[in-house]
Amino acid sequence: MSRLNACFTALKADNKAAFVAYTQAGDPSLEVSSAIIQGMPAVGVDIIELGMPFTDPAADGPAIDCAAQRAIAAGATMKQTLGIVTEFRKNNDTTPIVLMGYFNPVHDYGCKAFAKDAAAAGVDGLIIVDLPPEEDEELRSPANAAGIDVIRLATPTSDDARLPTIVSGASGFVCYVAVAGTTGGKSATADNIGAAVRRIKKHTALPVAVGFGIRTPEQAAAVAARADGAVVGTAIVDVIAAGVDENGTLKAGLAEEVLDFTRKLADGVKAGTE
Amino acid sequence: MARNSYRTGPDEKGHFGIYGGRYISETLMPAVIELEEEYRKALKDPSFLAELDELNRQYIGRPSPLYYAERLTNHLGGAKIYLKREELNHTGAHKINHAIGQVLLAKRMGKNKIIAETGAGQHGVATATVAALFGMECTVFMGAVDIERQKPNVFRMKLLGAEVKSVTSGSSTLKDAMNDALRHWVSNVHDTFYIIGTAAGPHPYPMMVRDFQSIIGRETKEQLMAQEGRLPDTLVACIGGGSNAIGLFYPFLDDASVKMVAVEASGHGLDTDKSAASIASGRPGVLHGFRSYLLQYDDGQIVEAHSISAGLDYPGIGPEHAWLHEEGRVTYASATDDDALEAFQLCCRTEGIIPALESSHAIAEAMKLAPTLPKDHIMVINLSGRGDKDIFTVAQALGEEI
């Protein structure tokens, strides 16, 4: 059983939702980024979403755009991102890691080579935000063959005519983008999220995690009560950004600060399903 | 091996060979699928085509003249040079051709908010113009660097009632303006139509922009037939994203005797990192919704393009051009900033026409080619825009104060 499958199955048995935490690989530096990622399971993160930095993240808002630019300026590369996963796997063989990003860096690496190296590093899933179902065959086929799930996105614009295309060929879980917009923007209401999750579940048996607009433990709790997982990205990235001054100097204890905040979100998710 | 036809693309998924396609976030997928359906319906709707034709004639001022540039021809001493005078269109460039077509689609689809990205400001002005004409709300995304070097066009857009949003992410130029336009679109897709400014972006944009711009080539064919009784020998156009080039070339793609040269901007030179020549210096990749040649570093990170002409300052090229390059049907050459400046001045002095810096790249290539060709060789240069907007940039490059 894949790590993602095992994770959702175990949580479901406990009647709990997964807390999915996002951070950009190499932001603000390789050391701090690695420390944050390695510390995540202990503060209650069930699934790690690791952003692959790209110069032109057109689906992201300013916070994650800036995180990508910080990481690239600090020397982030695709190989470094995979290296972070390899390091993580030395001490943890259960927490699923999903790489999230844009197609061009993967395309330039080569889809087959990337699928092979990502699997060897211990990657469990991929979310490529600019690779819709109609175009993802060239990555999905080698990724699936290497045991990696390609996670599809559903959005408020995904109507009942569109959803079958989205879930066909999907594996791992479905990520529901709760707001039509970029990351770090508005929040959806709990009622809308609940209705959307129910609608998606009519089309697939896969778990449905919900992201976009979850910034506080209370919002995380509300989502966790209505979905199989709650994804938080920008709010965590904002704590990192606040720890970097104008000259790029990092605040002491930044990784711990990020993890403390992450723990509060994790507690929110747990509270939501109690 | 030559194909029977180079005019059959894109396929049903929007691919030209392996290029093109739809690489966009899921939120936007239903919108582009709907756009394609509406576009295909519109092409079969006589009232849509009649309105487009009427606006082309009465509002843009088409057909634009095909003008025999006798003094330029004599100066270069070779091929007989014609200029396709797209700079005489309303708003001063070819961009209005696809802006009119797209705004008619927006109206048809009931969307009353228009957004656009712009580099030189020509597409922004064209979009602001058609938005004013149809009483629609218009927002134009423009890099902060471009706002600085294209001030007259920024003010024109404001006069036309558009809001110009300064883009400061990334390199603050055209690619970043497109990122921000996409970001805005994904948040407002229910009531907003994105008028993309070149033959790029997700399917159906490359096809749609090409179709609207093809009026350039269709007119050229007809006009040259009337004036010379035959097809041209060579067509030359500048290329950034590729809208004016594909517009001139497309109707001639299956005329095997017609050579076509698209001229990329190589900035400070192809061997420097200050260039915008995606075919010459790039490799295939995916950006802004389509697969094509892109300027990129080792890790697939996008290079900040450079050209003296803001309209060519883009690290990619339309997907149909990537395909035509690989098929060998069109030759992709390049001209530097200095080449373009020299051509700019030559055109001013020999023909009394101030060309856009973008179009000056095409003239620069003609300056190289024409002297090597016989006098009965007919060359058509697409004079895609006028250069009034560029006089400050040119003055600065020439060390003059105005």
Contacts between the chains, C-beta under 8 A, distances in Angstrom:
chain1	res1	chain2	res2	distance
A	54	B	300	7.5
A	54	B	301	6.9
A	55	B	170	6.6
A	55	B	301	4.6
A	55	B	302	4.6
A	56	B	170	6.7
A	56	B	175	6.5
A	56	B	176	7.7
A	56	B	179	5.5
A	56	B	287	6.2
A	56	B	288	7.8
A	56	B	302	5.2
A	57	B	179	7.7
A	58	B	25	7.9
A	58	B	178	7.5
A	58	B	179	4.3
A	58	B	182	4.4
A	58	B	183	6.2
A	58	B	288	6.9
A	59	B	25	4.4
A	59	B	182	7.5
A	59	B	183	7.5
A	59	B	186	6.6
A	60	B	183	7.8
A	61	B	183	7.1
A	62	B	169	7.5
A	65	B	169	5.9
A	69	B	170	7.7
A	72	B	301	6.4
A	77	B	298	7.9
A	77	B	299	5.0
A	78	B	299	5.5
A	78	B	300	7.5
A	102	B	286	7.9
A	103	B	23	5.9
A	103	B	286	4.7
A	104	B	285	4.8
A	104	B	286	4.9
A	104	B	287	6.0
A	104	B	294	7.3
A	104	B	296	7.1
A	104	B	300	4.4
A	104	B	302	7.3
A	105	B	299	5.7
A	105	B	300	3.7
A	105	B	301	7.0
A	106	B	300	7.3
A	107	B	284	7.8
A	107	B	285	5.9
A	107	B	286	5.5
A	107	B	300	6.4
A	108	B	285	6.1
A	108	B	296	6.5
A	108	B	298	7.6
A	108	B	299	6.6
A	108	B	300	3.1
A	109	B	299	7.7
A	109	B	300	6.9
A	129	B	25	5.4
A	129	B	26	7.9
A	130	B	23	4.7
A	130	B	24	5.9
A	130	B	25	6.2
A	130	B	286	6.9
A	130	B	289	7.4
A	131	B	23	6.3
A	132	B	22	6.3
A	132	B	23	7.4
A	132	B	24	6.8
A	132	B	25	7.8
A	132	B	26	5.7
A	132	B	29	5.3
A	134	B	13	6.2
A	134	B	21	7.7
A	134	B	22	6.1
A	134	B	29	7.9
A	135	B	21	5.4
A	135	B	22	6.3
A	135	B	23	5.9
A	152	B	26	7.6
A	153	B	25	7.4
A	153	B	26	4.4
A	154	B	26	6.9
A	155	B	25	7.7
A	155	B	26	5.1
A	155	B	27	4.2
A	156	B	27	7.4
A	157	B	26	7.6
A	157	B	27	5.2
A	157	B	28	7.7
A	157	B	29	7.5
A	157	B	30	4.9
A	157	B	31	7.2
A	157	B	189	6.6
A	158	B	26	6.6
A	158	B	30	7.3
A	159	B	30	6.9
A	162	B	29	7.0
A	162	B	30	5.7
A	166	B	26	6.9
A	177	B	26	7.1
A	177	B	27	6.6
A	180	B	27	5.1
A	180	B	186	6.4
A	180	B	187	6.3
A	180	B	189	6.2
A	180	B	190	7.4
A	181	B	27	7.7
A	181	B	186	5.9
A	181	B	187	3.8
A	182	B	183	4.9
A	182	B	186	6.1
A	182	B	187	6.5
A	185	B	187	6.4
